[in-house]
């Protein structure tokens, strides 16, 4: 019985390893995501997302320059978020 359970466990682990998991970056792929959704998903991870009206267009550009690096955003994701923020304030 132990051998059977061990065999099943190894098989399951092997399948998981072979198929791999979806990384957070792949799952969060910017394709098809709106700037608003990206903003909610990435900014709210670390702190409360600020309302777009809180800053001017110029200030949001500065903020996104800093946050892009910290949140590990692609240029496309960062641009979508910036456009959302600037169009919403």
N, C-alpha and C positions, 0 to 999 in steps of 0.2 A: 504494500500500500504506500509506504513512504517513497519507494522508487517511482511509483506512478505519479504521485503528487509532485515530486521533484522534477520529473520529466515534463509534466504539464507546465510547471512554473518556468522551467528553462525555455520551453517553446514560446510561452507568452512573452517572456523577456526578450527572446530573440526576435519575435515579430515587432515588438515595440522599437527595438534598436534598429531593425532593418527599415521600418517605415519612417522612423524619426518623428519628432513632434513638430508642431508648427510654432515657430518662434514668435515672440511678441511683435517683433518688427514685421514679419510676414503677415501676421494676423491684422496688424494695424496698417497694412499697405494703403497708401494714399489713393490708389486707383479707385475712383468712384466715391471717395469720402469727400464730403463738403468741408469747407473751412470751419463751419460751426461745429460739426461733429468732431473734427480733429481737435479743435480748441477744447471742447468738453472732455474728450478722451485723454489728451496729453497734459493739459494744464491742471485739470482737477486731480490728477494722480498725485501731485505733490502739495498742492495748496488750493484754496478756493479760487476758482476762475473769476477774474475781475470782470465786471460788466464793461462792454465795449465803450460805453460813453464816459468811462472814467479817465481816459487819456485822449489826447489829440492824435491825429494821424502821424505826426512827426514823432511823438513820444512812443506810440505803439511800434514804430519801426525800430527805435532804439531798444525797447523791451524785447522785441522778437529777435534782435541780433544777439542778445545775451541768452535768452531762453532757448533759442534754437540749439545751441551747443549743449546746454544743460539737459535738455529733453531728448537729445540725440535725434533731432528731426532732419529729414532730407530737405533740400532746397525747395522742392515742390511742395512739401507739407507746410513748411514755414511760410511760403508765399501764399498758399491757400488760406492759412490762418490770418496772416496779415491783411489780406484783401477782405476777409470776413469782418475783422475788427474795424478796419477803416471805413467799410461800407455801412457799418452798423452804428457808428458814433455820430 
